[in-house]
């Protein structure tokens, strides 16, 4: 079965505020930027501001550490701004330029201060991105639309996240001519979902780029299949963070889909939680509301046609239509994204003959990223080789 590089035993075992753009000339590699701030009608990937990252957000070993603000597309495919970081390796770029790894981060929160280019860097994430830089890749890392920029982060809106990831590559290449068109997406958790949507959309959304494949670990999948069970009687789950993640999602739905009147499904306590989590990064939200169950957030069943359709549109991982290889990594003792849900995703991908590699690890959710590196590194190198300099 060349279209699925894993064994049946493995499957069974798995059960920033925008600023006026200026011409930034500190490095000769930078393309000239517009003399005035870009307008929403400018194409996705248009950069409106660029400058150096502050010292705490620079990546060790990077020759250039840049902060960019650029246009992308959010809910309803409407223009939204995103910020993100660009890290360029030292030395002379290889023939054709530095190949690009576009990083999709996991859940940090909804408040602007939770953006990775704003909040205190997470050591594990720094080490992970430094690894890819050391392999000879330029690393670009979106904050996602609405996180550090106007509007609310459209949490777990896979299509919006994918746009942010892809347009980050466009934006990075417009400010640094040494970046190649060849690129791959790497994502974990919320970013794993973003990586899967990116994998489905990349070649059609940005045909001028040379998309090569995806690495997705800890992918939250099949959440929409649980929606009919949602209501005040929904029992507490033996999982970590579920109530906070659901509150984030409900805040997203309430902000961007007012016609569905999400507030009418919330209990008074649930509305309070949804309001408060919008100002909290995940560690603070988990400390305050980590004990809250999904049932406590709701006043009535969410098994309605409107919410079912919206959940499917935002959350459902595509199970067909991929045109490049995918690496899936899953922790077998993951208490945030349980392996049983990934098992269904794997079965659906296999049934549709999607070209993917599956690896399972005896790890929890966060630990799977590092555990997978011995496997993801050669996978990426095969798809995105670094040419001799």
C-alpha positions, 0 to 999 in steps of 0.5 A: 500500500504505497499510498499509506506508509504505516502498518495496520498494527499501528492503526489498531494501536492508535485507537500587533497593530498594523503600522504604515509600511515603510521601506526598510533598508537595514539589509540589502536583501529586502524588497522595497515596501509600499510608501503607504499602508496597504489597503484590504484590497491588496492581495493576501501576503501583502506586507504593510510593516516590517522590522527587527524582532525584539531581543527576546523573540530572536532565534539563536543562530539566526542571521536575521530575525524579522517581524512582519505585518501582512494581509491574509484572509480570515472568516468568510475569506475576508481580509484580516491582518496577521503578524509573524516572524521570519528567521533566516539562517546564517551564511550564503543561501543555497542555489535557489534560496533558502527552502522554507519551513512555515510553522503553525503554533499550538493554542496560546490563547485569544488575547493579543498578548498571547501572540507568539511574537508578543508573549514570553517565548516558550523554550520548547518552541524555541528549541524546535524552531532552532532545530529547523534553522540548523537544518538549513531552512528559513523558518517563518512563523505566523501568529494567525489573523486576529492574534496581536492584530485587529479582530478576534483570533478565529480559533480552530477555524482551519481555513483561516489558519491555513490562509495565515500559514500560506500568506506568511510564506508570501510575506516573508519572501517579499521582504527577503529575496534569499527565501526560495519558493519551495516550502513545507508546513509544520504544525502542532495541536491547533497548528496541526489542524492548521497544517492539515487545512494548509496541506489541502489548500496550499497549491490552489490558494498559492500556485506561485509557491512550490508547496512540498508537504506537511508535518502535523502532530497532535491534530485535533480531529473529529471534534465536529462528530461529537457535537450532537452530544453537546448540552448541559448533560454532557459529562466531564471528560478525562481530558485536559483543557477541554472546557477552555478550548470549547470556550475559545471556540464558542467565542470565535463562533459568537464573534464571527457568526452572529446570526447563529445566536451562540449566546442562546446556547450558553448558560449564564456561567458559560457566557461569563467564561466565554467573555473572560477567556478572550482576555486570557492566554491559555496558562491563565485560562487553564488555571482559572477554568481548567476544571470547567466541563463542556456541560457547564458552559451550555444551557441547551443542546447544540445539536442544531442544523446551523451549529452542525454545519458551522462546526463541520465547516470550521473544524472538519479535517479534510480527508481527501483532495491532498496532492502532497505527502503528509506526516502524522504524529500522535501521542498514545497517552495524549490527554488533550487530543486522544488517539482514538479520534486520530484513529478515525482520521487515519482510517478516513485518510486511508480509505481515500488513499491519501499519501501519508506517513503515520507515527505513534509515540508513547508520549503526551500531547506536547511531548510528541513534537520533540519525540517525532523529530527523528522521524520528521527531520528525514521526512522533511529533508526528503521533500525539501532538500537543501541544495549545496551552497 
